[in-house]
Amino acid sequence: MIFKKLKRSYLFLLFSLVSLYVNAQQNGNTILVKIDLTKKAQVIENIGAAGCWFSEGIGRYWPDEKKERIAQLLFSRKFDRDGNLEGIGLSAWRFNIGAGTTEQGDSSGIKDFRKRTESFLNKDGSYDWTKQAGYQFFLKKAKDYGVETLIAFSNSPPVQFTKNGLGYKTEKDYVSNLREDAYDAYAEFLAGVIKHFDQQGLHFNYISPVNEPQWDWSRKYKEADQEGSSWTNPEIYKITSALNTTLTKAGLNSKILITEAGMLNYLYAGSGKATRQIQSFFDRNSPLYVGNLAHVPKTIAGHSYFTESNDDVLISTRKHLADTAKTYEVNYWQSEYSMLDNGFREGTTGDRSNMDCALFLSKVIHTDLTVGNATAWQFWNSYEPGSAAVNTRYYLIALQPEPGFKDGKFAVTKNLWALGHYSRFIRPGMTRVLTETLTANSGLNKDLLLSAYKDKNDRTVVVCTNYGKINIELKLDIKNSAKKYRSILSYLTTDAVDMDMKRQSVKKLSELIALPGRSMLTIVVD
């Protein structure tokens, strides 16, 4: 009799659980995620960030415990004793090679002293490797933590080589500020920097000699915001060719990254002096073809600024880019992004919360990877002065510096973890695999942004963003794996203060995975 009662109770419980599952499906709150590991997309090369401008003050002057903690947040792949993450494990770090505007002081014409940079090159042609000590601190930390890809980039040639002796332009003509007789000198300078750091065990995998060539970098004297120069496509070809020759002669193996376009549509369209850059540089019939240069990979880099004003623009721009890149057999790198434009406001007015910004950032990353087929994704900027609570559009870590920038406080934003959901577990060499998401009525949930990646051993990582306010549950269905999965680990970010890639309880592959409204979740299946 007791056995029969227990049996009835068990059956009732089982029936109740099945009913709850069916009802959840009928309500559209349970989503089946189909992942076929044989349906491969692009191979991910790196996910990283830049340390421009403010690295110098932090790395040179701030107390050790503060700058060490910032480095740990950016680079560490370790776990604490509770299994939570110490940092977001970036796999790329962008190092700014300065133009020498710091040495010029106020006569540089750049208003904010923090956005002036030192140059390794002295006026007499000798080098001073003690310069940019703060930048070098973070470069060394990136190496110490095992960051796989180091990228050196330049916003302006050294002021000794520019037409006006400044780190920015004073004429609005959309051509380079580099003197016509200084292309070889600029190439030799960049090669000299690479060679020095190679000797220090700090190898730059990539050198980027041009940054956002389409923009008007001209300002009235003493009204400049930062270093910068325009470049035409023929000028980019000229410096790329000169640098390729110099690297070869010096026996260096760094690759040249081009073109760091200011907007993605410049890579495939437009009619200006630095447009249709995929066609210009990778069409074999183009007079500017660089695909045959030993140090130039089949890669083109662009910045996702100003192409995310709404979802239609966000998707169509990247679809057109992906199609063009495929035609010319080049990889697309998204090499710089922050929320410069007002697309992150999504039609609202007033302040946007920390979490609002993080979710929007996640959407841009997701679209670059899944529609644009980006093989690399890099954020700008790792840290800047600003609020950690609202409108965190420009940075991962909010700084509250003291005057003089030799000390201060800092606070982590949700943006750090939004990037971390991609950077920490999607490692270089992993392949994006195609996914299909279905609700009970075989429809799509437009609020769910989901992508999946596998390594050579079929360890699978799924990154999810629930853009809506309704809680949902996920059921994973992974096909064609060469291994039998043992467990699911997941890391959750919500708007709660202490919920930043927080480790969740271990699950079996057969169990449902909770995804709260307005949240991000990375799932590791092993």
VMD Tcl script that draws the C-alpha trace (Angstrom):
set ca {
  {0.00 0.00 0.00}
  {2.80 2.39 0.92}
  {4.63 1.43 -2.29}
  {1.52 2.21 -4.35}
  {1.17 5.62 -2.70}
  {4.83 6.40 -3.36}
  {4.43 5.27 -6.94}
  {1.37 7.51 -7.36}
  {3.25 10.44 -5.82}
  {6.20 9.88 -8.14}
  {3.95 9.69 -11.19}
  {2.12 12.85 -10.11}
  {5.43 14.68 -9.67}
  {6.65 13.46 -13.03}
  {3.39 14.52 -14.67}
  {3.65 17.95 -13.03}
  {7.20 18.47 -14.27}
  {6.23 17.46 -17.80}
  {3.23 19.79 -17.67}
  {5.39 22.66 -16.52}
  {7.80 21.99 -19.38}
  {5.02 21.79 -21.95}
  {3.33 24.92 -20.61}
  {6.65 26.79 -20.72}
  {7.02 25.77 -24.36}
  {3.49 26.84 -25.14}
  {4.15 30.18 -23.51}
  {7.21 30.60 -25.70}
  {9.54 30.74 -22.69}
  {11.47 27.57 -23.49}
  {13.70 27.70 -26.55}
  {15.31 24.72 -28.20}
  {18.84 25.56 -29.35}
  {20.08 23.28 -32.13}
  {23.84 23.31 -32.66}
  {25.42 21.28 -35.46}
  {29.19 21.11 -34.97}
  {29.73 20.18 -38.61}
  {28.20 23.44 -39.87}
  {31.20 25.73 -39.55}
  {31.52 29.48 -40.09}
  {34.64 31.60 -39.40}
  {37.62 30.83 -37.19}
  {38.05 33.38 -34.38}
  {41.54 34.94 -34.23}
  {41.23 37.14 -31.15}
  {38.96 39.29 -28.99}
  {40.61 42.27 -27.35}
  {40.74 45.95 -26.46}
  {42.95 49.04 -26.66}
  {44.77 50.89 -23.91}
  {45.14 54.23 -25.58}
  {45.70 57.64 -23.95}
  {45.08 56.78 -20.30}
  {47.50 53.86 -20.03}
  {50.34 56.32 -19.64}
  {49.12 58.00 -16.46}
  {47.84 54.79 -14.84}
  {50.79 52.60 -15.75}
  {53.44 55.21 -14.89}
  {52.05 56.80 -11.73}
  {49.10 55.01 -10.13}
  {49.77 52.83 -7.06}
  {50.76 49.25 -7.82}
  {47.67 47.66 -6.27}
  {45.34 49.71 -8.49}
  {47.10 49.26 -11.81}
  {47.76 45.58 -11.07}
  {44.06 45.03 -10.40}
  {43.11 46.81 -13.64}
  {45.51 44.55 -15.54}
  {44.05 41.50 -13.81}
  {40.51 42.51 -14.76}
  {41.51 42.85 -18.42}
  {43.88 39.94 -18.90}
  {43.49 37.21 -16.29}
  {42.00 33.82 -17.21}
  {42.19 32.48 -13.65}
  {39.35 31.69 -11.23}
  {39.06 32.65 -7.58}
  {38.47 30.06 -4.85}
  {34.71 30.21 -5.47}
  {35.11 29.46 -9.16}
  {34.39 33.00 -10.29}
  {36.47 34.86 -12.85}
  {39.36 37.15 -11.93}
  {39.16 38.90 -15.30}
  {37.87 38.70 -18.85}
  {40.94 37.07 -20.42}
  {41.45 39.29 -23.46}
  {43.31 37.53 -26.27}
  {44.45 40.76 -27.99}
  {45.91 44.05 -26.76}
  {46.35 47.20 -28.84}
  {49.37 49.38 -28.05}
  {49.50 52.98 -29.29}
  {52.87 54.07 -30.75}
  {53.03 57.76 -29.90}
  {53.86 60.66 -32.21}
  {55.76 62.88 -29.78}
  {53.11 65.44 -28.88}
  {53.85 65.11 -25.16}
  {57.36 66.43 -25.70}
  {55.86 69.44 -27.51}
  {53.73 70.31 -24.47}
  {51.09 72.98 -25.01}
  {52.68 73.88 -28.33}
  {51.46 70.49 -29.59}
  {48.06 72.12 -30.02}
  {46.28 69.16 -28.37}
  {44.11 70.53 -25.58}
  {44.00 67.57 -23.17}
  {47.50 66.70 -21.93}
  {46.36 63.12 -21.33}
  {45.77 62.63 -25.06}
  {49.28 63.67 -26.01}
  {51.79 60.85 -26.39}
  {55.54 60.51 -26.12}
  {57.64 59.23 -29.00}
  {60.49 56.75 -28.82}
  {62.25 58.81 -31.50}
  {64.37 61.75 -30.37}
  {64.98 64.87 -32.45}
  {68.54 63.72 -33.24}
  {67.32 60.41 -34.64}
  {68.27 58.32 -31.59}
  {65.75 56.27 -29.61}
  {64.73 56.54 -25.97}
  {63.09 53.29 -24.86}
  {62.16 54.68 -21.44}
  {59.40 56.67 -23.14}
  {55.75 55.57 -22.93}
  {56.50 53.82 -19.62}
  {52.82 53.63 -18.68}
  {51.85 52.09 -21.99}
  {54.73 49.65 -21.63}
  {53.47 48.58 -18.19}
  {50.20 47.31 -19.65}
  {51.96 45.80 -22.67}
  {54.18 43.76 -20.35}
  {51.20 42.77 -18.22}
  {49.34 41.57 -21.31}
  {52.33 39.39 -22.17}
  {52.69 38.13 -18.58}
  {49.03 37.07 -18.50}
  {49.43 35.21 -21.79}
  {47.54 37.51 -24.16}
  {48.03 35.80 -27.51}
  {47.98 38.74 -29.93}
  {49.79 42.06 -29.48}
  {48.97 44.83 -31.96}
  {50.90 48.08 -32.36}
  {49.06 50.95 -34.02}
  {49.81 54.56 -34.85}
  {47.38 57.47 -34.99}
  {49.99 59.82 -36.48}
  {53.55 59.52 -37.75}
  {56.15 61.08 -35.44}
  {55.91 64.86 -35.56}
  {59.42 64.99 -37.09}
  {57.94 63.43 -40.23}
  {54.68 65.38 -40.58}
  {54.05 68.23 -43.02}
  {53.12 70.74 -40.32}
  {55.31 69.44 -37.47}
  {52.19 68.51 -35.49}
  {50.47 65.26 -34.56}
  {47.27 66.27 -36.33}
  {46.31 68.11 -39.49}
  {45.55 71.81 -39.83}
  {44.33 71.61 -43.43}
  {41.02 70.02 -44.41}
  {42.08 68.16 -47.54}
  {41.69 64.48 -46.56}
  {45.28 63.57 -47.44}
  {48.09 62.32 -45.25}
  {50.04 64.58 -42.92}
  {53.17 62.51 -43.65}
  {55.76 64.37 -45.71}
  {56.29 62.97 -49.19}
  {59.99 62.39 -48.47}
  {59.35 60.62 -45.15}
  {57.57 57.37 -46.12}
  {60.73 55.31 -45.78}
  {61.67 57.10 -42.55}
  {58.24 56.37 -41.06}
  {58.49 52.72 -42.09}
  {61.97 52.46 -40.56}
  {60.70 54.03 -37.33}
  {57.86 51.49 -37.03}
  {60.21 48.62 -37.83}
  {62.66 49.94 -35.24}
  {59.95 49.90 -32.57}
  {58.97 46.34 -33.48}
  {62.58 45.16 -33.45}
  {63.22 46.67 -30.01}
  {60.19 45.03 -28.45}
  {61.00 41.73 -30.15}
  {64.33 41.87 -28.35}
  {62.45 42.41 -25.08}
  {60.33 39.31 -25.68}
  {57.29 41.45 -26.54}
  {56.46 40.45 -30.09}
  {53.91 42.53 -31.99}
  {51.99 40.13 -34.18}
  {50.59 43.09 -36.13}
  {51.63 46.64 -36.93}
  {48.95 49.11 -38.04}
  {50.45 52.27 -39.63}
  {47.17 54.04 -40.50}
  {44.11 54.78 -38.37}
  {40.68 55.93 -39.58}
  {42.00 57.45 -42.81}
  {38.59 58.73 -43.91}
  {38.09 61.27 -41.13}
  {38.89 64.97 -41.27}
  {41.62 65.16 -38.65}
  {42.18 68.88 -39.21}
  {41.70 71.35 -36.37}
  {42.64 74.93 -35.72}
  {45.94 75.24 -33.93}
  {45.57 74.54 -30.20}
  {42.04 73.18 -30.69}
  {42.91 69.55 -31.47}
  {41.40 66.69 -29.49}
  {44.00 64.02 -30.27}
  {46.64 62.79 -32.70}
  {45.38 61.76 -36.14}
  {45.84 61.93 -39.90}
  {43.77 61.34 -43.01}
  {45.15 59.04 -45.73}
  {44.08 58.37 -49.31}
  {44.05 54.83 -50.68}
  {47.18 55.47 -52.81}
  {48.96 56.85 -49.72}
  {47.96 53.77 -47.71}
  {49.34 51.59 -50.50}
  {52.58 53.58 -50.48}
  {53.22 53.29 -46.73}
  {52.15 49.63 -46.70}
  {54.61 48.83 -49.49}
  {57.41 50.77 -47.80}
  {56.76 49.08 -44.46}
  {56.58 45.64 -46.09}
  {60.02 46.19 -47.66}
  {61.50 47.50 -44.41}
  {60.17 44.60 -42.32}
  {61.61 42.12 -44.80}
  {65.03 43.78 -44.81}
  {65.05 43.84 -41.00}
  {64.19 40.14 -40.80}
  {60.99 40.83 -38.83}
  {57.86 38.71 -39.17}
  {55.14 41.06 -37.91}
  {52.12 41.37 -40.19}
  {50.73 44.69 -41.44}
  {47.11 45.40 -40.47}
  {45.13 47.65 -42.82}
  {43.09 49.85 -43.03}
  {41.35 50.57 -39.72}
  {38.50 52.23 -41.65}
  {36.53 54.77 -39.61}
  {33.20 53.14 -40.61}
  {32.51 49.68 -41.99}
  {30.79 50.88 -45.17}
  {34.07 52.50 -46.28}
  {35.43 48.98 -46.67}
  {33.05 48.12 -49.52}
  {31.37 51.33 -50.73}
  {31.70 55.10 -51.11}
  {33.28 57.54 -53.54}
  {35.85 59.46 -51.46}
  {39.64 59.24 -51.32}
  {39.66 56.25 -48.94}
  {36.64 54.13 -49.88}
  {35.91 50.71 -51.43}
  {38.99 49.54 -49.59}
  {38.45 45.80 -49.95}
  {38.26 46.19 -53.73}
  {41.13 48.69 -53.85}
  {43.60 46.55 -51.91}
  {42.51 42.96 -52.58}
  {41.24 42.95 -56.16}
  {44.11 41.39 -58.13}
  {43.43 43.79 -61.00}
  {43.70 46.89 -58.80}
  {46.86 49.03 -59.13}
  {46.83 49.21 -55.30}
  {46.74 45.42 -54.78}
  {48.65 44.40 -51.62}
  {47.69 40.73 -51.47}
  {51.08 39.76 -52.88}
  {53.09 41.52 -50.16}
  {54.75 39.09 -47.76}
  {53.74 40.93 -44.58}
  {50.13 41.67 -45.55}
  {47.61 38.98 -44.54}
  {44.29 38.56 -46.35}
  {42.68 40.68 -43.64}
  {40.95 44.07 -43.66}
  {40.14 45.98 -40.48}
  {37.32 48.45 -39.87}
  {35.58 50.18 -36.99}
  {31.91 49.62 -36.15}
  {31.23 53.26 -35.28}
  {28.14 55.00 -36.70}
  {26.69 51.85 -38.29}
  {24.31 50.79 -35.51}
  {21.70 53.55 -35.42}
  {18.99 50.87 -35.67}
  {18.82 47.13 -36.20}
  {18.27 47.40 -39.95}
  {21.45 49.46 -40.42}
  {23.34 47.24 -37.98}
  {22.51 44.08 -39.91}
  {22.51 45.33 -43.51}
  {25.92 47.02 -43.20}
  {27.54 43.86 -41.88}
  {25.78 41.63 -44.39}
  {27.10 43.75 -47.27}
  {30.57 43.74 -45.70}
  {30.56 39.96 -45.24}
  {29.46 39.40 -48.83}
  {32.19 41.68 -50.20}
  {34.88 40.15 -47.98}
  {33.86 36.68 -49.13}
  {34.05 37.71 -52.79}
  {37.65 38.87 -52.37}
  {38.58 36.10 -49.91}
  {39.60 38.36 -47.04}
  {38.93 38.18 -43.33}
  {37.17 41.06 -41.60}
  {38.47 42.37 -38.27}
  {36.36 44.73 -36.19}
  {39.31 46.53 -34.64}
  {37.76 49.44 -32.74}
  {34.36 50.24 -31.28}
  {32.67 52.18 -28.53}
  {29.28 53.87 -28.48}
  {30.32 57.14 -30.11}
  {27.01 57.57 -31.90}
  {23.61 57.70 -30.21}
  {22.43 54.33 -31.47}
  {22.93 52.93 -27.98}
  {20.06 55.15 -26.78}
  {17.69 53.08 -28.94}
  {15.26 55.94 -29.45}
  {15.14 57.01 -25.81}
  {16.15 60.27 -24.18}
  {17.98 60.77 -20.93}
  {20.57 58.58 -19.26}
  {21.13 54.97 -20.21}
  {21.94 52.57 -17.40}
  {25.11 50.57 -17.01}
  {23.21 47.44 -18.09}
  {21.50 49.16 -21.05}
  {24.92 50.01 -22.45}
  {26.27 46.51 -21.83}
  {23.35 44.86 -23.61}
  {23.74 47.17 -26.59}
  {27.46 46.41 -26.71}
  {26.68 42.70 -26.67}
  {24.28 43.18 -29.58}
  {26.93 44.92 -31.68}
  {29.53 42.23 -30.94}
  {27.00 39.50 -31.71}
  {26.08 41.06 -35.05}
  {29.69 41.64 -36.08}
  {30.45 37.98 -35.37}
  {27.31 36.33 -36.73}
  {26.37 38.61 -39.64}
  {29.70 40.28 -40.43}
  {31.61 37.03 -39.85}
  {34.34 39.00 -38.07}
  {37.35 36.86 -37.20}
  {38.51 39.37 -34.56}
  {36.73 41.93 -32.38}
  {38.42 44.71 -30.38}
  {36.94 47.37 -28.10}
  {37.94 50.99 -27.62}
  {38.71 52.06 -24.90}
  {39.61 49.90 -21.91}
  {39.44 52.80 -19.46}
  {38.44 56.46 -19.53}
  {37.23 59.03 -17.02}
  {33.48 58.82 -16.49}
  {30.57 57.38 -14.55}
  {30.28 53.67 -13.83}
  {26.52 53.93 -13.35}
  {25.12 55.65 -16.45}
  {26.11 56.33 -20.06}
  {29.12 54.03 -19.89}
  {29.40 54.22 -23.65}
  {33.13 54.75 -24.10}
  {34.92 52.39 -21.72}
  {35.08 49.09 -19.86}
  {36.49 50.57 -16.65}
  {35.39 54.01 -15.40}
  {38.13 56.22 -14.02}
  {37.78 58.93 -11.39}
  {41.27 60.43 -11.58}
  {42.78 63.06 -9.37}
  {44.04 66.29 -11.01}
  {47.30 65.57 -12.77}
  {46.20 61.98 -13.39}
  {48.84 60.50 -11.06}
  {46.30 58.66 -8.89}
  {42.60 58.12 -8.66}
  {39.81 55.61 -8.27}
  {38.27 53.22 -10.76}
  {35.08 51.19 -11.07}
  {34.15 48.25 -13.26}
  {31.24 48.70 -15.66}
  {28.92 46.03 -17.05}
  {30.60 46.67 -20.41}
  {33.67 44.83 -19.14}
  {31.59 41.71 -18.58}
  {29.64 42.15 -21.81}
  {32.95 41.87 -23.66}
  {34.08 39.15 -21.25}
  {31.17 36.93 -22.23}
  {32.89 36.66 -25.60}
  {36.58 37.09 -24.78}
  {36.98 34.79 -21.79}
  {35.93 31.45 -23.25}
  {36.00 32.02 -27.03}
  {39.70 31.49 -27.51}
  {41.87 32.00 -30.62}
  {41.43 29.16 -33.08}
  {37.87 28.32 -32.07}
  {35.33 28.02 -34.88}
  {31.89 29.56 -34.92}
  {29.26 26.94 -35.69}
  {25.76 27.59 -36.94}
  {22.78 27.48 -34.61}
  {19.01 27.31 -34.88}
  {16.67 28.48 -32.14}
  {13.04 27.37 -32.00}
  {10.14 28.04 -29.68}
  {7.28 25.59 -29.17}
  {5.45 26.96 -32.22}
  {8.63 26.75 -34.34}
  {8.96 30.52 -34.33}
  {11.89 32.75 -33.50}
  {12.50 34.76 -30.36}
  {13.91 38.06 -31.62}
  {15.10 39.02 -28.15}
  {17.50 36.08 -27.98}
  {20.94 36.76 -29.45}
  {22.87 33.49 -29.47}
  {26.05 32.18 -31.07}
  {28.13 29.02 -30.57}
  {31.82 28.19 -30.93}
  {33.85 24.99 -30.69}
  {37.52 24.15 -30.25}
  {39.41 21.30 -31.92}
  {38.23 18.91 -29.19}
  {34.56 19.92 -29.62}
  {34.46 21.81 -26.33}
  {31.54 24.11 -27.07}
  {30.87 27.66 -25.89}
  {27.47 29.30 -26.32}
  {27.07 33.04 -25.73}
  {23.51 34.26 -25.11}
  {21.96 37.67 -24.62}
  {18.33 37.99 -23.62}
  {17.43 41.46 -24.87}
  {13.84 41.21 -23.67}
  {12.35 41.56 -20.22}
  {10.78 38.08 -20.09}
  {12.71 35.21 -18.51}
  {13.34 32.30 -20.85}
  {14.84 28.82 -20.63}
  {17.17 27.13 -23.08}
  {17.43 23.46 -24.02}
  {20.64 22.60 -25.87}
  {20.65 20.02 -28.65}
  {24.24 19.51 -29.87}
  {24.71 17.30 -32.92}
  {27.76 15.57 -34.42}
  {30.13 15.91 -31.50}
  {33.19 13.69 -31.36}
  {32.96 13.59 -27.56}
  {30.41 12.76 -24.92}
  {29.62 15.84 -22.86}
  {29.86 15.56 -19.10}
  {28.63 18.91 -17.79}
  {27.45 22.45 -18.43}
  {29.00 25.42 -16.67}
  {27.47 28.86 -17.16}
  {28.33 32.44 -16.19}
  {25.58 35.02 -15.77}
  {25.48 38.82 -15.89}
  {22.40 40.79 -14.86}
  {21.87 44.34 -13.66}
  {22.41 43.21 -10.04}
  {25.50 44.72 -8.45}
  {27.21 41.40 -7.71}
  {26.05 39.48 -10.79}
  {29.00 39.89 -13.18}
  {29.73 36.68 -15.08}
  {28.77 34.88 -11.87}
  {29.30 31.14 -11.99}
  {26.04 29.19 -11.89}
  {25.45 25.66 -10.62}
  {26.72 22.77 -12.73}
  {24.09 21.13 -14.96}
  {23.72 18.16 -17.24}
  {23.27 18.69 -20.97}
  {19.69 17.44 -20.68}
  {18.68 20.12 -18.15}
  {17.06 23.46 -18.92}
  {19.21 26.56 -18.59}
  {17.67 29.71 -17.13}
  {18.22 33.00 -18.96}
  {16.67 35.92 -17.06}
  {15.30 38.96 -18.84}
  {17.87 41.64 -19.76}
  {20.84 39.37 -19.10}
  {23.92 37.80 -20.70}
  {25.02 34.20 -20.23}
  {28.03 32.23 -21.43}
  {27.59 28.45 -21.41}
  {30.59 26.12 -21.51}
  {29.77 22.54 -22.53}
  {32.55 20.04 -21.87}
}
mol new
graphics top color blue
foreach p $ca { graphics top sphere $p radius 0.5 }
foreach p [lrange $ca 0 end-1] q [lrange $ca 1 end] { graphics top cylinder $p $q radius 0.2 }
display resetview
